């Protein structure tokens, strides 16, 4: 599974980083980005939680 963050929607709340810091990080500009091309199986649940916690719904999870 892959994660992507829509930079047009992200407002930099950081909820995704709080939920899954192994997959998401804040850029120097304060917006989220996915740091892993493929979400490791052991982080999938946290990545799903991160997507659901995003107030802007800027995270998309897709199957590879």
C-alpha positions as CSV (number, residue, x, y, z in Angstrom):
1,X,0.0,0.0,0.0
2,X,1.1,3.6,-0.7
3,X,0.3,6.9,0.9
4,X,0.2,10.3,-0.7
5,X,-0.5,13.7,0.7
6,X,-2.3,16.3,-1.5
7,X,-0.2,19.5,-1.0
8,X,-3.2,21.6,-2.1
9,X,-5.3,20.2,0.8
10,X,-2.8,19.8,3.6
11,X,-2.9,22.5,6.2
12,X,-0.1,21.3,8.3
13,X,-2.0,20.1,11.4
14,X,0.4,17.2,11.9
15,X,-2.1,14.6,13.0
16,X,-0.7,12.2,10.5
17,X,2.8,12.6,11.9
18,X,1.4,12.0,15.4
19,X,-0.4,8.9,14.3
20,X,2.3,7.4,12.1
21,X,5.7,9.1,12.2
22,X,7.4,6.2,10.4
23,X,5.4,7.0,7.2
24,X,4.6,10.8,7.5
25,X,6.7,13.8,8.3
26,X,6.4,17.6,8.1
27,X,8.4,19.4,5.5
28,X,10.5,22.4,6.5
29,X,7.5,24.5,5.3
30,X,5.3,22.8,7.9
31,X,3.2,20.6,5.6
32,X,2.9,16.8,5.6
33,X,4.5,14.4,3.2
34,X,4.7,10.6,2.9
35,X,8.3,9.5,3.6
36,X,7.9,5.9,2.6
37,X,7.2,4.8,-1.0
38,X,5.6,1.6,0.3
39,X,3.9,1.4,3.7
40,X,5.5,-1.5,5.7
41,X,2.8,-4.0,6.8
42,X,3.6,-3.3,10.4
43,X,2.7,0.4,9.9
44,X,-0.4,-0.1,7.9
45,X,-2.9,0.3,10.8
46,X,-1.2,3.5,11.9
47,X,-1.2,4.9,8.3
48,X,-4.9,4.2,8.1
49,X,-5.4,5.9,11.4
50,X,-3.4,8.9,10.1
51,X,-5.5,9.2,7.0
52,X,-8.7,9.1,9.0
53,X,-7.5,11.7,11.5
54,X,-6.5,14.2,8.8
55,X,-8.9,17.1,9.2
56,X,-8.4,18.2,5.6
57,X,-8.7,14.6,4.2
58,X,-5.4,15.3,2.4
59,X,-4.1,11.7,2.7
60,X,-4.9,9.0,0.1
61,X,-4.0,5.4,0.6
62,X,-3.8,3.2,-2.5
63,X,-2.8,-0.4,-3.3
64,X,0.4,-0.6,-5.2
